[in-house]
Amino acid sequence: MMTQETIDLSELQQFKEQFRLIDEKLEKQRIINDEILHSSMERRLSHIDRWYRRRFRALFCIPIIFLALYPHYGYMGWRYWGFLWYMVGTAALEFYLYRKSYRALDIKNLPSMTMSQAAENIARHKHLVESANKILLLPTIILVAWTIFVSGGGESRLSIMAVTFVAMCIGIVFGLYQQRANRKRLDDVLEQIRKLRG
């Protein structure tokens, strides 16, 4: 009887040791998975952050272009100086709207937020970006048309005007594609936050 109890205790001890090892492996696996999720989330957020910073830098270049071109074309009348001022005004409006959406997202603190806070920030950001796109639609159409008019020099230089139109359309489509990719990245980040909290 004593031998049987000793064997049972020995087996029990082995089971405990095996469970402890399994538990340690699962904990290590969980930590590795969490690190992978964090790394993936940071990559996605870093991409969005870089996109916004590049956009802001490009918008800051517009007043510099304005200042560089104004002395050369300012004397030529409304077609040029009106266009340059309109370009600066549109860039300022775009900068204001996208800066607001960027701040609403709060990229730096997003990974450490609770699921509900992160979801709220991402939803607010998406709403602000959609609103900005709607607000900027008419000014952008006017800017494209005016740019085409200015590029043709007021004359009927169809080839220059066509190239300008195509280049601007490619730029707009690329910008919208990037916004769509950013929305997808944010959905992925939200899912990763859910997994980390879950």
PyMOL CGO cylinders between C-alpha atoms (Angstrom):
from pymol import cmd
from pymol.cgo import CYLINDER

trace = [
    CYLINDER, 0.00, 0.00, 0.00, 2.85, 2.32, 0.90, 0.3, 1, 1, 1, 1, 1, 1,
    CYLINDER, 2.85, 2.32, 0.90, 4.54, 1.60, -2.41, 0.3, 1, 1, 1, 1, 1, 1,
    CYLINDER, 4.54, 1.60, -2.41, 1.34, 2.43, -4.31, 0.3, 1, 1, 1, 1, 1, 1,
    CYLINDER, 1.34, 2.43, -4.31, 1.07, 5.78, -2.48, 0.3, 1, 1, 1, 1, 1, 1,
    CYLINDER, 1.07, 5.78, -2.48, 4.71, 6.52, -3.23, 0.3, 1, 1, 1, 1, 1, 1,
    CYLINDER, 4.71, 6.52, -3.23, 4.13, 5.78, -6.92, 0.3, 1, 1, 1, 1, 1, 1,
    CYLINDER, 4.13, 5.78, -6.92, 0.97, 7.94, -6.91, 0.3, 1, 1, 1, 1, 1, 1,
    CYLINDER, 0.97, 7.94, -6.91, 2.86, 10.83, -5.26, 0.3, 1, 1, 1, 1, 1, 1,
    CYLINDER, 2.86, 10.83, -5.26, 5.72, 10.42, -7.69, 0.3, 1, 1, 1, 1, 1, 1,
    CYLINDER, 5.72, 10.42, -7.69, 3.31, 10.47, -10.67, 0.3, 1, 1, 1, 1, 1, 1,
    CYLINDER, 3.31, 10.47, -10.67, 1.50, 13.45, -9.19, 0.3, 1, 1, 1, 1, 1, 1,
    CYLINDER, 1.50, 13.45, -9.19, 4.81, 15.26, -8.81, 0.3, 1, 1, 1, 1, 1, 1,
    CYLINDER, 4.81, 15.26, -8.81, 5.65, 14.50, -12.45, 0.3, 1, 1, 1, 1, 1, 1,
    CYLINDER, 5.65, 14.50, -12.45, 2.24, 15.78, -13.59, 0.3, 1, 1, 1, 1, 1, 1,
    CYLINDER, 2.24, 15.78, -13.59, 2.74, 18.96, -11.59, 0.3, 1, 1, 1, 1, 1, 1,
    CYLINDER, 2.74, 18.96, -11.59, 6.15, 19.48, -13.17, 0.3, 1, 1, 1, 1, 1, 1,
    CYLINDER, 6.15, 19.48, -13.17, 4.73, 18.86, -16.65, 0.3, 1, 1, 1, 1, 1, 1,
    CYLINDER, 4.73, 18.86, -16.65, 1.87, 21.30, -16.03, 0.3, 1, 1, 1, 1, 1, 1,
    CYLINDER, 1.87, 21.30, -16.03, 4.35, 23.90, -14.77, 0.3, 1, 1, 1, 1, 1, 1,
    CYLINDER, 4.35, 23.90, -14.77, 6.46, 23.49, -17.93, 0.3, 1, 1, 1, 1, 1, 1,
    CYLINDER, 6.46, 23.49, -17.93, 3.38, 23.72, -20.16, 0.3, 1, 1, 1, 1, 1, 1,
    CYLINDER, 3.38, 23.72, -20.16, 2.22, 26.80, -18.25, 0.3, 1, 1, 1, 1, 1, 1,
    CYLINDER, 2.22, 26.80, -18.25, 5.64, 28.45, -18.67, 0.3, 1, 1, 1, 1, 1, 1,
    CYLINDER, 5.64, 28.45, -18.67, 5.63, 27.67, -22.40, 0.3, 1, 1, 1, 1, 1, 1,
    CYLINDER, 5.63, 27.67, -22.40, 2.12, 29.08, -22.79, 0.3, 1, 1, 1, 1, 1, 1,
    CYLINDER, 2.12, 29.08, -22.79, 3.11, 32.24, -20.90, 0.3, 1, 1, 1, 1, 1, 1,
    CYLINDER, 3.11, 32.24, -20.90, 6.20, 32.66, -23.10, 0.3, 1, 1, 1, 1, 1, 1,
    CYLINDER, 6.20, 32.66, -23.10, 4.05, 32.10, -26.18, 0.3, 1, 1, 1, 1, 1, 1,
    CYLINDER, 4.05, 32.10, -26.18, 1.55, 34.71, -24.96, 0.3, 1, 1, 1, 1, 1, 1,
    CYLINDER, 1.55, 34.71, -24.96, 4.37, 37.22, -24.37, 0.3, 1, 1, 1, 1, 1, 1,
    CYLINDER, 4.37, 37.22, -24.37, 5.81, 36.51, -27.85, 0.3, 1, 1, 1, 1, 1, 1,
    CYLINDER, 5.81, 36.51, -27.85, 2.34, 36.90, -29.42, 0.3, 1, 1, 1, 1, 1, 1,
    CYLINDER, 2.34, 36.90, -29.42, 1.80, 40.18, -27.54, 0.3, 1, 1, 1, 1, 1, 1,
    CYLINDER, 1.80, 40.18, -27.54, 5.20, 41.44, -28.73, 0.3, 1, 1, 1, 1, 1, 1,
    CYLINDER, 5.20, 41.44, -28.73, 4.37, 40.49, -32.32, 0.3, 1, 1, 1, 1, 1, 1,
    CYLINDER, 4.37, 40.49, -32.32, 1.01, 42.29, -32.08, 0.3, 1, 1, 1, 1, 1, 1,
    CYLINDER, 1.01, 42.29, -32.08, 2.67, 45.39, -30.57, 0.3, 1, 1, 1, 1, 1, 1,
    CYLINDER, 2.67, 45.39, -30.57, 5.33, 45.40, -33.27, 0.3, 1, 1, 1, 1, 1, 1,
    CYLINDER, 5.33, 45.40, -33.27, 2.75, 45.03, -36.04, 0.3, 1, 1, 1, 1, 1, 1,
    CYLINDER, 2.75, 45.03, -36.04, 0.58, 47.77, -34.51, 0.3, 1, 1, 1, 1, 1, 1,
    CYLINDER, 0.58, 47.77, -34.51, 3.55, 50.14, -34.22, 0.3, 1, 1, 1, 1, 1, 1,
    CYLINDER, 3.55, 50.14, -34.22, 4.47, 49.51, -37.88, 0.3, 1, 1, 1, 1, 1, 1,
    CYLINDER, 4.47, 49.51, -37.88, 0.97, 50.35, -39.05, 0.3, 1, 1, 1, 1, 1, 1,
    CYLINDER, 0.97, 50.35, -39.05, 0.72, 53.44, -36.86, 0.3, 1, 1, 1, 1, 1, 1,
    CYLINDER, 0.72, 53.44, -36.86, 4.20, 54.55, -37.89, 0.3, 1, 1, 1, 1, 1, 1,
    CYLINDER, 4.20, 54.55, -37.89, 3.16, 54.33, -41.55, 0.3, 1, 1, 1, 1, 1, 1,
    CYLINDER, 3.16, 54.33, -41.55, 0.08, 56.50, -40.90, 0.3, 1, 1, 1, 1, 1, 1,
    CYLINDER, 0.08, 56.50, -40.90, 2.16, 58.97, -38.89, 0.3, 1, 1, 1, 1, 1, 1,
    CYLINDER, 2.16, 58.97, -38.89, 4.73, 59.27, -41.72, 0.3, 1, 1, 1, 1, 1, 1,
    CYLINDER, 4.73, 59.27, -41.72, 1.93, 59.77, -44.26, 0.3, 1, 1, 1, 1, 1, 1,
    CYLINDER, 1.93, 59.77, -44.26, 0.50, 62.66, -42.27, 0.3, 1, 1, 1, 1, 1, 1,
    CYLINDER, 0.50, 62.66, -42.27, 3.93, 64.24, -41.74, 0.3, 1, 1, 1, 1, 1, 1,
    CYLINDER, 3.93, 64.24, -41.74, 4.73, 64.06, -45.47, 0.3, 1, 1, 1, 1, 1, 1,
    CYLINDER, 4.73, 64.06, -45.47, 1.37, 65.61, -46.26, 0.3, 1, 1, 1, 1, 1, 1,
    CYLINDER, 1.37, 65.61, -46.26, 1.93, 68.45, -43.78, 0.3, 1, 1, 1, 1, 1, 1,
    CYLINDER, 1.93, 68.45, -43.78, 5.40, 69.12, -45.22, 0.3, 1, 1, 1, 1, 1, 1,
    CYLINDER, 5.40, 69.12, -45.22, 3.96, 69.24, -48.75, 0.3, 1, 1, 1, 1, 1, 1,
    CYLINDER, 3.96, 69.24, -48.75, 1.30, 71.72, -47.62, 0.3, 1, 1, 1, 1, 1, 1,
    CYLINDER, 1.30, 71.72, -47.62, 3.99, 73.88, -45.98, 0.3, 1, 1, 1, 1, 1, 1,
    CYLINDER, 3.99, 73.88, -45.98, 5.82, 73.97, -49.34, 0.3, 1, 1, 1, 1, 1, 1,
    CYLINDER, 5.82, 73.97, -49.34, 2.88, 75.68, -51.03, 0.3, 1, 1, 1, 1, 1, 1,
    CYLINDER, 2.88, 75.68, -51.03, 3.43, 79.09, -49.35, 0.3, 1, 1, 1, 1, 1, 1,
    CYLINDER, 3.43, 79.09, -49.35, 7.12, 78.79, -50.29, 0.3, 1, 1, 1, 1, 1, 1,
    CYLINDER, 7.12, 78.79, -50.29, 6.12, 78.15, -53.92, 0.3, 1, 1, 1, 1, 1, 1,
    CYLINDER, 6.12, 78.15, -53.92, 3.74, 81.10, -53.65, 0.3, 1, 1, 1, 1, 1, 1,
    CYLINDER, 3.74, 81.10, -53.65, 6.51, 83.39, -52.39, 0.3, 1, 1, 1, 1, 1, 1,
    CYLINDER, 6.51, 83.39, -52.39, 8.89, 82.16, -55.10, 0.3, 1, 1, 1, 1, 1, 1,
    CYLINDER, 8.89, 82.16, -55.10, 6.40, 82.63, -57.95, 0.3, 1, 1, 1, 1, 1, 1,
    CYLINDER, 6.40, 82.63, -57.95, 4.67, 85.81, -56.81, 0.3, 1, 1, 1, 1, 1, 1,
    CYLINDER, 4.67, 85.81, -56.81, 7.43, 88.25, -57.90, 0.3, 1, 1, 1, 1, 1, 1,
    CYLINDER, 7.43, 88.25, -57.90, 7.53, 86.65, -61.37, 0.3, 1, 1, 1, 1, 1, 1,
    CYLINDER, 7.53, 86.65, -61.37, 3.81, 86.38, -62.04, 0.3, 1, 1, 1, 1, 1, 1,
    CYLINDER, 3.81, 86.38, -62.04, 2.17, 88.87, -59.68, 0.3, 1, 1, 1, 1, 1, 1,
    CYLINDER, 2.17, 88.87, -59.68, 2.23, 91.65, -62.27, 0.3, 1, 1, 1, 1, 1, 1,
    CYLINDER, 2.23, 91.65, -62.27, 0.29, 89.50, -64.77, 0.3, 1, 1, 1, 1, 1, 1,
    CYLINDER, 0.29, 89.50, -64.77, -3.09, 90.07, -63.17, 0.3, 1, 1, 1, 1, 1, 1,
    CYLINDER, -3.09, 90.07, -63.17, -5.77, 88.08, -61.41, 0.3, 1, 1, 1, 1, 1, 1,
    CYLINDER, -5.77, 88.08, -61.41, -5.17, 84.89, -63.40, 0.3, 1, 1, 1, 1, 1, 1,
    CYLINDER, -5.17, 84.89, -63.40, -1.82, 84.43, -61.65, 0.3, 1, 1, 1, 1, 1, 1,
    CYLINDER, -1.82, 84.43, -61.65, -1.92, 86.24, -58.33, 0.3, 1, 1, 1, 1, 1, 1,
    CYLINDER, -1.92, 86.24, -58.33, -5.50, 85.18, -57.69, 0.3, 1, 1, 1, 1, 1, 1,
    CYLINDER, -5.50, 85.18, -57.69, -4.52, 81.59, -58.46, 0.3, 1, 1, 1, 1, 1, 1,
    CYLINDER, -4.52, 81.59, -58.46, -1.50, 81.73, -56.12, 0.3, 1, 1, 1, 1, 1, 1,
    CYLINDER, -1.50, 81.73, -56.12, -3.53, 83.19, -53.25, 0.3, 1, 1, 1, 1, 1, 1,
    CYLINDER, -3.53, 83.19, -53.25, -6.28, 80.62, -53.84, 0.3, 1, 1, 1, 1, 1, 1,
    CYLINDER, -6.28, 80.62, -53.84, -3.69, 77.82, -53.79, 0.3, 1, 1, 1, 1, 1, 1,
    CYLINDER, -3.69, 77.82, -53.79, -2.33, 79.05, -50.44, 0.3, 1, 1, 1, 1, 1, 1,
    CYLINDER, -2.33, 79.05, -50.44, -5.85, 79.36, -49.01, 0.3, 1, 1, 1, 1, 1, 1,
    CYLINDER, -5.85, 79.36, -49.01, -6.80, 75.83, -50.10, 0.3, 1, 1, 1, 1, 1, 1,
    CYLINDER, -6.80, 75.83, -50.10, -3.56, 74.45, -48.64, 0.3, 1, 1, 1, 1, 1, 1,
    CYLINDER, -3.56, 74.45, -48.64, -4.21, 76.26, -45.33, 0.3, 1, 1, 1, 1, 1, 1,
    CYLINDER, -4.21, 76.26, -45.33, -7.75, 74.84, -45.18, 0.3, 1, 1, 1, 1, 1, 1,
    CYLINDER, -7.75, 74.84, -45.18, -6.49, 71.33, -45.95, 0.3, 1, 1, 1, 1, 1, 1,
    CYLINDER, -6.49, 71.33, -45.95, -3.74, 71.63, -43.34, 0.3, 1, 1, 1, 1, 1, 1,
    CYLINDER, -3.74, 71.63, -43.34, -6.26, 72.75, -40.69, 0.3, 1, 1, 1, 1, 1, 1,
    CYLINDER, -6.26, 72.75, -40.69, -8.73, 69.93, -41.45, 0.3, 1, 1, 1, 1, 1, 1,
    CYLINDER, -8.73, 69.93, -41.45, -6.15, 67.15, -41.59, 0.3, 1, 1, 1, 1, 1, 1,
    CYLINDER, -6.15, 67.15, -41.59, -4.29, 68.42, -38.53, 0.3, 1, 1, 1, 1, 1, 1,
    CYLINDER, -4.29, 68.42, -38.53, -7.59, 68.18, -36.65, 0.3, 1, 1, 1, 1, 1, 1,
    CYLINDER, -7.59, 68.18, -36.65, -8.11, 64.55, -37.76, 0.3, 1, 1, 1, 1, 1, 1,
    CYLINDER, -8.11, 64.55, -37.76, -4.48, 63.69, -36.94, 0.3, 1, 1, 1, 1, 1, 1,
    CYLINDER, -4.48, 63.69, -36.94, -4.85, 65.05, -33.40, 0.3, 1, 1, 1, 1, 1, 1,
    CYLINDER, -4.85, 65.05, -33.40, -8.15, 63.21, -32.91, 0.3, 1, 1, 1, 1, 1, 1,
    CYLINDER, -8.15, 63.21, -32.91, -6.40, 59.92, -33.68, 0.3, 1, 1, 1, 1, 1, 1,
    CYLINDER, -6.40, 59.92, -33.68, -3.65, 60.51, -31.05, 0.3, 1, 1, 1, 1, 1, 1,
    CYLINDER, -3.65, 60.51, -31.05, -1.28, 57.99, -32.68, 0.3, 1, 1, 1, 1, 1, 1,
    CYLINDER, -1.28, 57.99, -32.68, 1.34, 58.05, -29.92, 0.3, 1, 1, 1, 1, 1, 1,
    CYLINDER, 1.34, 58.05, -29.92, -1.10, 57.01, -27.18, 0.3, 1, 1, 1, 1, 1, 1,
    CYLINDER, -1.10, 57.01, -27.18, -3.39, 54.76, -29.24, 0.3, 1, 1, 1, 1, 1, 1,
    CYLINDER, -3.39, 54.76, -29.24, -1.65, 51.41, -28.44, 0.3, 1, 1, 1, 1, 1, 1,
    CYLINDER, -1.65, 51.41, -28.44, -1.93, 51.98, -24.68, 0.3, 1, 1, 1, 1, 1, 1,
    CYLINDER, -1.93, 51.98, -24.68, -5.62, 52.98, -24.74, 0.3, 1, 1, 1, 1, 1, 1,
    CYLINDER, -5.62, 52.98, -24.74, -8.50, 50.79, -23.67, 0.3, 1, 1, 1, 1, 1, 1,
    CYLINDER, -8.50, 50.79, -23.67, -10.46, 49.14, -26.45, 0.3, 1, 1, 1, 1, 1, 1,
    CYLINDER, -10.46, 49.14, -26.45, -13.36, 51.63, -26.12, 0.3, 1, 1, 1, 1, 1, 1,
    CYLINDER, -13.36, 51.63, -26.12, -11.04, 54.68, -26.12, 0.3, 1, 1, 1, 1, 1, 1,
    CYLINDER, -11.04, 54.68, -26.12, -9.13, 53.42, -29.16, 0.3, 1, 1, 1, 1, 1, 1,
    CYLINDER, -9.13, 53.42, -29.16, -12.37, 52.63, -31.02, 0.3, 1, 1, 1, 1, 1, 1,
    CYLINDER, -12.37, 52.63, -31.02, -13.71, 56.09, -30.18, 0.3, 1, 1, 1, 1, 1, 1,
    CYLINDER, -13.71, 56.09, -30.18, -10.53, 57.84, -31.40, 0.3, 1, 1, 1, 1, 1, 1,
    CYLINDER, -10.53, 57.84, -31.40, -10.44, 55.82, -34.64, 0.3, 1, 1, 1, 1, 1, 1,
    CYLINDER, -10.44, 55.82, -34.64, -14.16, 56.46, -35.31, 0.3, 1, 1, 1, 1, 1, 1,
    CYLINDER, -14.16, 56.46, -35.31, -13.70, 60.21, -34.66, 0.3, 1, 1, 1, 1, 1, 1,
    CYLINDER, -13.70, 60.21, -34.66, -10.66, 60.25, -36.95, 0.3, 1, 1, 1, 1, 1, 1,
    CYLINDER, -10.66, 60.25, -36.95, -12.54, 58.49, -39.78, 0.3, 1, 1, 1, 1, 1, 1,
    CYLINDER, -12.54, 58.49, -39.78, -15.45, 60.90, -39.42, 0.3, 1, 1, 1, 1, 1, 1,
    CYLINDER, -15.45, 60.90, -39.42, -13.14, 63.95, -39.53, 0.3, 1, 1, 1, 1, 1, 1,
    CYLINDER, -13.14, 63.95, -39.53, -11.29, 62.63, -42.61, 0.3, 1, 1, 1, 1, 1, 1,
    CYLINDER, -11.29, 62.63, -42.61, -14.59, 62.01, -44.43, 0.3, 1, 1, 1, 1, 1, 1,
    CYLINDER, -14.59, 62.01, -44.43, -15.81, 65.49, -43.47, 0.3, 1, 1, 1, 1, 1, 1,
    CYLINDER, -15.81, 65.49, -43.47, -12.51, 67.03, -44.63, 0.3, 1, 1, 1, 1, 1, 1,
    CYLINDER, -12.51, 67.03, -44.63, -12.81, 65.25, -47.99, 0.3, 1, 1, 1, 1, 1, 1,
    CYLINDER, -12.81, 65.25, -47.99, -16.34, 66.60, -48.45, 0.3, 1, 1, 1, 1, 1, 1,
    CYLINDER, -16.34, 66.60, -48.45, -15.32, 70.15, -47.45, 0.3, 1, 1, 1, 1, 1, 1,
    CYLINDER, -15.32, 70.15, -47.45, -12.27, 70.06, -49.76, 0.3, 1, 1, 1, 1, 1, 1,
    CYLINDER, -12.27, 70.06, -49.76, -14.14, 68.63, -52.77, 0.3, 1, 1, 1, 1, 1, 1,
    CYLINDER, -14.14, 68.63, -52.77, -15.31, 71.95, -54.28, 0.3, 1, 1, 1, 1, 1, 1,
    CYLINDER, -15.31, 71.95, -54.28, -12.07, 73.90, -53.52, 0.3, 1, 1, 1, 1, 1, 1,
    CYLINDER, -12.07, 73.90, -53.52, -10.06, 71.03, -55.09, 0.3, 1, 1, 1, 1, 1, 1,
    CYLINDER, -10.06, 71.03, -55.09, -12.21, 70.98, -58.24, 0.3, 1, 1, 1, 1, 1, 1,
    CYLINDER, -12.21, 70.98, -58.24, -11.77, 74.75, -58.59, 0.3, 1, 1, 1, 1, 1, 1,
    CYLINDER, -11.77, 74.75, -58.59, -8.02, 74.43, -57.95, 0.3, 1, 1, 1, 1, 1, 1,
    CYLINDER, -8.02, 74.43, -57.95, -7.65, 71.69, -60.59, 0.3, 1, 1, 1, 1, 1, 1,
    CYLINDER, -7.65, 71.69, -60.59, -9.61, 73.72, -63.17, 0.3, 1, 1, 1, 1, 1, 1,
    CYLINDER, -9.61, 73.72, -63.17, -7.67, 76.91, -62.38, 0.3, 1, 1, 1, 1, 1, 1,
    CYLINDER, -7.67, 76.91, -62.38, -4.34, 75.06, -62.51, 0.3, 1, 1, 1, 1, 1, 1,
    CYLINDER, -4.34, 75.06, -62.51, -5.22, 73.67, -65.94, 0.3, 1, 1, 1, 1, 1, 1,
    CYLINDER, -5.22, 73.67, -65.94, -6.23, 77.16, -67.11, 0.3, 1, 1, 1, 1, 1, 1,
    CYLINDER, -6.23, 77.16, -67.11, -2.98, 78.69, -65.80, 0.3, 1, 1, 1, 1, 1, 1,
    CYLINDER, -2.98, 78.69, -65.80, -0.83, 75.87, -67.23, 0.3, 1, 1, 1, 1, 1, 1,
    CYLINDER, -0.83, 75.87, -67.23, -2.20, 76.60, -70.69, 0.3, 1, 1, 1, 1, 1, 1,
    CYLINDER, -2.20, 76.60, -70.69, -1.24, 80.24, -70.30, 0.3, 1, 1, 1, 1, 1, 1,
    CYLINDER, -1.24, 80.24, -70.30, -4.77, 81.31, -71.13, 0.3, 1, 1, 1, 1, 1, 1,
    CYLINDER, -4.77, 81.31, -71.13, -4.28, 79.98, -74.64, 0.3, 1, 1, 1, 1, 1, 1,
    CYLINDER, -4.28, 79.98, -74.64, -5.42, 76.76, -76.18, 0.3, 1, 1, 1, 1, 1, 1,
    CYLINDER, -5.42, 76.76, -76.18, -2.36, 74.62, -75.47, 0.3, 1, 1, 1, 1, 1, 1,
    CYLINDER, -2.36, 74.62, -75.47, -4.27, 71.40, -75.14, 0.3, 1, 1, 1, 1, 1, 1,
    CYLINDER, -4.27, 71.40, -75.14, -1.27, 69.09, -74.72, 0.3, 1, 1, 1, 1, 1, 1,
    CYLINDER, -1.27, 69.09, -74.72, 0.09, 71.01, -71.67, 0.3, 1, 1, 1, 1, 1, 1,
    CYLINDER, 0.09, 71.01, -71.67, -3.40, 71.31, -70.19, 0.3, 1, 1, 1, 1, 1, 1,
    CYLINDER, -3.40, 71.31, -70.19, -4.04, 67.57, -70.73, 0.3, 1, 1, 1, 1, 1, 1,
    CYLINDER, -4.04, 67.57, -70.73, -0.75, 66.58, -69.07, 0.3, 1, 1, 1, 1, 1, 1,
    CYLINDER, -0.75, 66.58, -69.07, -1.50, 68.90, -66.13, 0.3, 1, 1, 1, 1, 1, 1,
    CYLINDER, -1.50, 68.90, -66.13, -5.00, 67.43, -65.77, 0.3, 1, 1, 1, 1, 1, 1,
    CYLINDER, -5.00, 67.43, -65.77, -3.73, 63.83, -65.87, 0.3, 1, 1, 1, 1, 1, 1,
    CYLINDER, -3.73, 63.83, -65.87, -0.94, 64.58, -63.35, 0.3, 1, 1, 1, 1, 1, 1,
    CYLINDER, -0.94, 64.58, -63.35, -3.38, 66.22, -60.93, 0.3, 1, 1, 1, 1, 1, 1,
    CYLINDER, -3.38, 66.22, -60.93, -5.89, 63.38, -61.28, 0.3, 1, 1, 1, 1, 1, 1,
    CYLINDER, -5.89, 63.38, -61.28, -3.15, 60.81, -60.57, 0.3, 1, 1, 1, 1, 1, 1,
    CYLINDER, -3.15, 60.81, -60.57, -2.14, 62.78, -57.47, 0.3, 1, 1, 1, 1, 1, 1,
    CYLINDER, -2.14, 62.78, -57.47, -5.74, 62.95, -56.21, 0.3, 1, 1, 1, 1, 1, 1,
    CYLINDER, -5.74, 62.95, -56.21, -6.40, 59.24, -56.88, 0.3, 1, 1, 1, 1, 1, 1,
    CYLINDER, -6.40, 59.24, -56.88, -3.13, 58.29, -55.15, 0.3, 1, 1, 1, 1, 1, 1,
    CYLINDER, -3.13, 58.29, -55.15, -4.08, 60.44, -52.13, 0.3, 1, 1, 1, 1, 1, 1,
    CYLINDER, -4.08, 60.44, -52.13, -7.51, 58.77, -51.88, 0.3, 1, 1, 1, 1, 1, 1,
    CYLINDER, -7.51, 58.77, -51.88, -5.89, 55.34, -52.22, 0.3, 1, 1, 1, 1, 1, 1,
    CYLINDER, -5.89, 55.34, -52.22, -3.52, 56.19, -49.35, 0.3, 1, 1, 1, 1, 1, 1,
    CYLINDER, -3.52, 56.19, -49.35, -6.44, 57.31, -47.18, 0.3, 1, 1, 1, 1, 1, 1,
    CYLINDER, -6.44, 57.31, -47.18, -8.22, 54.03, -47.89, 0.3, 1, 1, 1, 1, 1, 1,
    CYLINDER, -8.22, 54.03, -47.89, -5.05, 52.07, -46.99, 0.3, 1, 1, 1, 1, 1, 1,
    CYLINDER, -5.05, 52.07, -46.99, -4.78, 54.07, -43.76, 0.3, 1, 1, 1, 1, 1, 1,
    CYLINDER, -4.78, 54.07, -43.76, -8.39, 53.22, -42.86, 0.3, 1, 1, 1, 1, 1, 1,
    CYLINDER, -8.39, 53.22, -42.86, -7.58, 49.52, -43.38, 0.3, 1, 1, 1, 1, 1, 1,
    CYLINDER, -7.58, 49.52, -43.38, -4.46, 49.86, -41.19, 0.3, 1, 1, 1, 1, 1, 1,
    CYLINDER, -4.46, 49.86, -41.19, -6.53, 51.49, -38.44, 0.3, 1, 1, 1, 1, 1, 1,
    CYLINDER, -6.53, 51.49, -38.44, -9.09, 48.65, -38.59, 0.3, 1, 1, 1, 1, 1, 1,
    CYLINDER, -9.09, 48.65, -38.59, -6.19, 46.19, -38.20, 0.3, 1, 1, 1, 1, 1, 1,
    CYLINDER, -6.19, 46.19, -38.20, -4.80, 48.18, -35.25, 0.3, 1, 1, 1, 1, 1, 1,
    CYLINDER, -4.80, 48.18, -35.25, -8.22, 48.12, -33.56, 0.3, 1, 1, 1, 1, 1, 1,
    CYLINDER, -8.22, 48.12, -33.56, -8.40, 44.34, -34.02, 0.3, 1, 1, 1, 1, 1, 1,
    CYLINDER, -8.40, 44.34, -34.02, -4.90, 43.97, -32.53, 0.3, 1, 1, 1, 1, 1, 1,
    CYLINDER, -4.90, 43.97, -32.53, -5.85, 46.13, -29.54, 0.3, 1, 1, 1, 1, 1, 1,
    CYLINDER, -5.85, 46.13, -29.54, -8.89, 43.91, -29.03, 0.3, 1, 1, 1, 1, 1, 1,
    CYLINDER, -8.89, 43.91, -29.03, -6.67, 40.80, -29.05, 0.3, 1, 1, 1, 1, 1, 1,
    CYLINDER, -6.67, 40.80, -29.05, -4.22, 42.34, -26.59, 0.3, 1, 1, 1, 1, 1, 1,
    CYLINDER, -4.22, 42.34, -26.59, -6.99, 43.38, -24.20, 0.3, 1, 1, 1, 1, 1, 1,
    CYLINDER, -6.99, 43.38, -24.20, -9.08, 40.28, -24.79, 0.3, 1, 1, 1, 1, 1, 1,
]
cmd.load_cgo(trace, "trace")
